[in-house]
Amino acid sequence: MNFEAFKESLSNDQPPAQLPIYLRALWYDGRGDWETAHDLINDLPGEKAAWVHAYLHRKEGDAGNAGYWYARAGKRMPSMSLELEWADIVSQLL
């Protein structure tokens, strides 16, 4: 799946079945369902999960919590828009 196909899938009722959980979380976020996105990623270990978790807390407006998760992901908090960051994370995880 490429980025355009991922974006097009946002019009479906459910995420594509083959998506890893990180991308499923971003899929729900892309549909405006922050809560489901956060619930999916909240207790997962690893840098990918931490990166998605960081983005979600940045989007929530919780910079302190986001900073913690960016550090866990080995990343710096970006200054780009949330929309660009979402697209960047999706593209890199695809």
PyMOL CGO cylinders between C-alpha atoms (Angstrom):
from pymol import cmd
from pymol.cgo import CYLINDER

trace = [
    CYLINDER, 0.00, 0.00, 0.00, 1.25, 3.48, -0.80, 0.3, 1, 1, 1, 1, 1, 1,
    CYLINDER, 1.25, 3.48, -0.80, 0.39, 6.79, 0.83, 0.3, 1, 1, 1, 1, 1, 1,
    CYLINDER, 0.39, 6.79, 0.83, -2.35, 7.69, -1.64, 0.3, 1, 1, 1, 1, 1, 1,
    CYLINDER, -2.35, 7.69, -1.64, -4.07, 4.33, -1.17, 0.3, 1, 1, 1, 1, 1, 1,
    CYLINDER, -4.07, 4.33, -1.17, -3.83, 4.80, 2.60, 0.3, 1, 1, 1, 1, 1, 1,
    CYLINDER, -3.83, 4.80, 2.60, -5.44, 8.24, 2.35, 0.3, 1, 1, 1, 1, 1, 1,
    CYLINDER, -5.44, 8.24, 2.35, -8.18, 6.89, 0.07, 0.3, 1, 1, 1, 1, 1, 1,
    CYLINDER, -8.18, 6.89, 0.07, -8.91, 4.12, 2.57, 0.3, 1, 1, 1, 1, 1, 1,
    CYLINDER, -8.91, 4.12, 2.57, -9.97, 6.78, 5.10, 0.3, 1, 1, 1, 1, 1, 1,
    CYLINDER, -9.97, 6.78, 5.10, -13.33, 6.89, 3.32, 0.3, 1, 1, 1, 1, 1, 1,
    CYLINDER, -13.33, 6.89, 3.32, -13.98, 3.25, 4.29, 0.3, 1, 1, 1, 1, 1, 1,
    CYLINDER, -13.98, 3.25, 4.29, -15.76, 2.21, 7.49, 0.3, 1, 1, 1, 1, 1, 1,
    CYLINDER, -15.76, 2.21, 7.49, -12.83, 0.11, 8.71, 0.3, 1, 1, 1, 1, 1, 1,
    CYLINDER, -12.83, 0.11, 8.71, -9.05, 0.27, 8.21, 0.3, 1, 1, 1, 1, 1, 1,
    CYLINDER, -9.05, 0.27, 8.21, -7.49, -2.15, 5.73, 0.3, 1, 1, 1, 1, 1, 1,
    CYLINDER, -7.49, -2.15, 5.73, -7.05, -5.52, 7.44, 0.3, 1, 1, 1, 1, 1, 1,
    CYLINDER, -7.05, -5.52, 7.44, -3.34, -5.86, 6.67, 0.3, 1, 1, 1, 1, 1, 1,
    CYLINDER, -3.34, -5.86, 6.67, -2.31, -2.62, 8.40, 0.3, 1, 1, 1, 1, 1, 1,
    CYLINDER, -2.31, -2.62, 8.40, 0.06, -2.93, 11.35, 0.3, 1, 1, 1, 1, 1, 1,
    CYLINDER, 0.06, -2.93, 11.35, -1.37, -1.50, 14.56, 0.3, 1, 1, 1, 1, 1, 1,
    CYLINDER, -1.37, -1.50, 14.56, 0.75, 1.68, 14.28, 0.3, 1, 1, 1, 1, 1, 1,
    CYLINDER, 0.75, 1.68, 14.28, -0.86, 2.50, 10.95, 0.3, 1, 1, 1, 1, 1, 1,
    CYLINDER, -0.86, 2.50, 10.95, -4.31, 1.49, 12.18, 0.3, 1, 1, 1, 1, 1, 1,
    CYLINDER, -4.31, 1.49, 12.18, -3.91, 4.07, 14.95, 0.3, 1, 1, 1, 1, 1, 1,
    CYLINDER, -3.91, 4.07, 14.95, -2.94, 6.71, 12.39, 0.3, 1, 1, 1, 1, 1, 1,
    CYLINDER, -2.94, 6.71, 12.39, -5.85, 5.61, 10.19, 0.3, 1, 1, 1, 1, 1, 1,
    CYLINDER, -5.85, 5.61, 10.19, -8.31, 6.27, 13.02, 0.3, 1, 1, 1, 1, 1, 1,
    CYLINDER, -8.31, 6.27, 13.02, -6.63, 9.58, 13.76, 0.3, 1, 1, 1, 1, 1, 1,
    CYLINDER, -6.63, 9.58, 13.76, -6.91, 10.48, 10.08, 0.3, 1, 1, 1, 1, 1, 1,
    CYLINDER, -6.91, 10.48, 10.08, -10.66, 9.96, 10.40, 0.3, 1, 1, 1, 1, 1, 1,
    CYLINDER, -10.66, 9.96, 10.40, -10.81, 12.24, 13.43, 0.3, 1, 1, 1, 1, 1, 1,
    CYLINDER, -10.81, 12.24, 13.43, -11.04, 9.47, 16.04, 0.3, 1, 1, 1, 1, 1, 1,
    CYLINDER, -11.04, 9.47, 16.04, -8.19, 10.44, 18.39, 0.3, 1, 1, 1, 1, 1, 1,
    CYLINDER, -8.19, 10.44, 18.39, -9.52, 8.29, 21.24, 0.3, 1, 1, 1, 1, 1, 1,
    CYLINDER, -9.52, 8.29, 21.24, -9.46, 5.04, 19.27, 0.3, 1, 1, 1, 1, 1, 1,
    CYLINDER, -9.46, 5.04, 19.27, -6.04, 5.93, 17.86, 0.3, 1, 1, 1, 1, 1, 1,
    CYLINDER, -6.04, 5.93, 17.86, -4.69, 6.52, 21.37, 0.3, 1, 1, 1, 1, 1, 1,
    CYLINDER, -4.69, 6.52, 21.37, -6.33, 3.39, 22.77, 0.3, 1, 1, 1, 1, 1, 1,
    CYLINDER, -6.33, 3.39, 22.77, -4.64, 1.27, 20.09, 0.3, 1, 1, 1, 1, 1, 1,
    CYLINDER, -4.64, 1.27, 20.09, -1.16, 2.66, 20.68, 0.3, 1, 1, 1, 1, 1, 1,
    CYLINDER, -1.16, 2.66, 20.68, -1.23, 3.49, 24.39, 0.3, 1, 1, 1, 1, 1, 1,
    CYLINDER, -1.23, 3.49, 24.39, 0.30, 0.32, 25.85, 0.3, 1, 1, 1, 1, 1, 1,
    CYLINDER, 0.30, 0.32, 25.85, 2.52, -0.79, 22.97, 0.3, 1, 1, 1, 1, 1, 1,
    CYLINDER, 2.52, -0.79, 22.97, 6.30, -0.96, 23.42, 0.3, 1, 1, 1, 1, 1, 1,
    CYLINDER, 6.30, -0.96, 23.42, 8.91, 0.14, 20.92, 0.3, 1, 1, 1, 1, 1, 1,
    CYLINDER, 8.91, 0.14, 20.92, 10.03, 3.22, 19.05, 0.3, 1, 1, 1, 1, 1, 1,
    CYLINDER, 10.03, 3.22, 19.05, 7.33, 3.10, 16.36, 0.3, 1, 1, 1, 1, 1, 1,
    CYLINDER, 7.33, 3.10, 16.36, 4.58, 3.04, 18.97, 0.3, 1, 1, 1, 1, 1, 1,
    CYLINDER, 4.58, 3.04, 18.97, 6.32, 5.82, 20.92, 0.3, 1, 1, 1, 1, 1, 1,
    CYLINDER, 6.32, 5.82, 20.92, 6.50, 7.95, 17.76, 0.3, 1, 1, 1, 1, 1, 1,
    CYLINDER, 6.50, 7.95, 17.76, 2.78, 7.60, 17.03, 0.3, 1, 1, 1, 1, 1, 1,
    CYLINDER, 2.78, 7.60, 17.03, 2.02, 8.14, 20.72, 0.3, 1, 1, 1, 1, 1, 1,
    CYLINDER, 2.02, 8.14, 20.72, 4.14, 11.32, 20.70, 0.3, 1, 1, 1, 1, 1, 1,
    CYLINDER, 4.14, 11.32, 20.70, 2.34, 12.67, 17.65, 0.3, 1, 1, 1, 1, 1, 1,
    CYLINDER, 2.34, 12.67, 17.65, -1.06, 11.97, 19.24, 0.3, 1, 1, 1, 1, 1, 1,
    CYLINDER, -1.06, 11.97, 19.24, -0.13, 13.84, 22.42, 0.3, 1, 1, 1, 1, 1, 1,
    CYLINDER, -0.13, 13.84, 22.42, 1.27, 16.73, 20.37, 0.3, 1, 1, 1, 1, 1, 1,
    CYLINDER, 1.27, 16.73, 20.37, -2.04, 16.85, 18.53, 0.3, 1, 1, 1, 1, 1, 1,
    CYLINDER, -2.04, 16.85, 18.53, -3.87, 16.76, 21.86, 0.3, 1, 1, 1, 1, 1, 1,
    CYLINDER, -3.87, 16.76, 21.86, -1.88, 19.84, 22.90, 0.3, 1, 1, 1, 1, 1, 1,
    CYLINDER, -1.88, 19.84, 22.90, 0.03, 18.10, 25.69, 0.3, 1, 1, 1, 1, 1, 1,
    CYLINDER, 0.03, 18.10, 25.69, 3.57, 19.21, 24.81, 0.3, 1, 1, 1, 1, 1, 1,
    CYLINDER, 3.57, 19.21, 24.81, 5.14, 17.79, 27.97, 0.3, 1, 1, 1, 1, 1, 1,
    CYLINDER, 5.14, 17.79, 27.97, 3.75, 14.31, 27.44, 0.3, 1, 1, 1, 1, 1, 1,
    CYLINDER, 3.75, 14.31, 27.44, 4.51, 14.52, 23.72, 0.3, 1, 1, 1, 1, 1, 1,
    CYLINDER, 4.51, 14.52, 23.72, 8.13, 15.44, 24.51, 0.3, 1, 1, 1, 1, 1, 1,
    CYLINDER, 8.13, 15.44, 24.51, 8.46, 12.37, 26.71, 0.3, 1, 1, 1, 1, 1, 1,
    CYLINDER, 8.46, 12.37, 26.71, 7.19, 10.09, 23.93, 0.3, 1, 1, 1, 1, 1, 1,
    CYLINDER, 7.19, 10.09, 23.93, 9.35, 11.74, 21.24, 0.3, 1, 1, 1, 1, 1, 1,
    CYLINDER, 9.35, 11.74, 21.24, 12.37, 11.05, 23.45, 0.3, 1, 1, 1, 1, 1, 1,
    CYLINDER, 12.37, 11.05, 23.45, 11.26, 7.42, 23.84, 0.3, 1, 1, 1, 1, 1, 1,
    CYLINDER, 11.26, 7.42, 23.84, 10.99, 7.24, 20.04, 0.3, 1, 1, 1, 1, 1, 1,
    CYLINDER, 10.99, 7.24, 20.04, 14.50, 8.69, 19.61, 0.3, 1, 1, 1, 1, 1, 1,
    CYLINDER, 14.50, 8.69, 19.61, 13.06, 11.74, 17.82, 0.3, 1, 1, 1, 1, 1, 1,
    CYLINDER, 13.06, 11.74, 17.82, 12.83, 15.46, 18.38, 0.3, 1, 1, 1, 1, 1, 1,
    CYLINDER, 12.83, 15.46, 18.38, 9.48, 17.20, 18.54, 0.3, 1, 1, 1, 1, 1, 1,
    CYLINDER, 9.48, 17.20, 18.54, 8.97, 18.63, 15.05, 0.3, 1, 1, 1, 1, 1, 1,
    CYLINDER, 8.97, 18.63, 15.05, 7.96, 22.18, 14.22, 0.3, 1, 1, 1, 1, 1, 1,
    CYLINDER, 7.96, 22.18, 14.22, 6.00, 21.15, 11.11, 0.3, 1, 1, 1, 1, 1, 1,
    CYLINDER, 6.00, 21.15, 11.11, 2.21, 21.20, 11.04, 0.3, 1, 1, 1, 1, 1, 1,
    CYLINDER, 2.21, 21.20, 11.04, 0.34, 18.25, 12.48, 0.3, 1, 1, 1, 1, 1, 1,
    CYLINDER, 0.34, 18.25, 12.48, -0.96, 17.42, 9.02, 0.3, 1, 1, 1, 1, 1, 1,
    CYLINDER, -0.96, 17.42, 9.02, 2.55, 17.22, 7.61, 0.3, 1, 1, 1, 1, 1, 1,
    CYLINDER, 2.55, 17.22, 7.61, 3.77, 15.18, 10.55, 0.3, 1, 1, 1, 1, 1, 1,
    CYLINDER, 3.77, 15.18, 10.55, 0.86, 12.73, 10.16, 0.3, 1, 1, 1, 1, 1, 1,
    CYLINDER, 0.86, 12.73, 10.16, 1.72, 12.31, 6.46, 0.3, 1, 1, 1, 1, 1, 1,
    CYLINDER, 1.72, 12.31, 6.46, 5.41, 11.89, 7.28, 0.3, 1, 1, 1, 1, 1, 1,
    CYLINDER, 5.41, 11.89, 7.28, 4.79, 9.20, 9.89, 0.3, 1, 1, 1, 1, 1, 1,
    CYLINDER, 4.79, 9.20, 9.89, 2.34, 7.34, 7.67, 0.3, 1, 1, 1, 1, 1, 1,
    CYLINDER, 2.34, 7.34, 7.67, 4.75, 7.47, 4.72, 0.3, 1, 1, 1, 1, 1, 1,
    CYLINDER, 4.75, 7.47, 4.72, 7.68, 6.23, 6.77, 0.3, 1, 1, 1, 1, 1, 1,
    CYLINDER, 7.68, 6.23, 6.77, 5.70, 3.41, 8.39, 0.3, 1, 1, 1, 1, 1, 1,
    CYLINDER, 5.70, 3.41, 8.39, 4.23, 2.20, 5.12, 0.3, 1, 1, 1, 1, 1, 1,
]
cmd.load_cgo(trace, "trace")
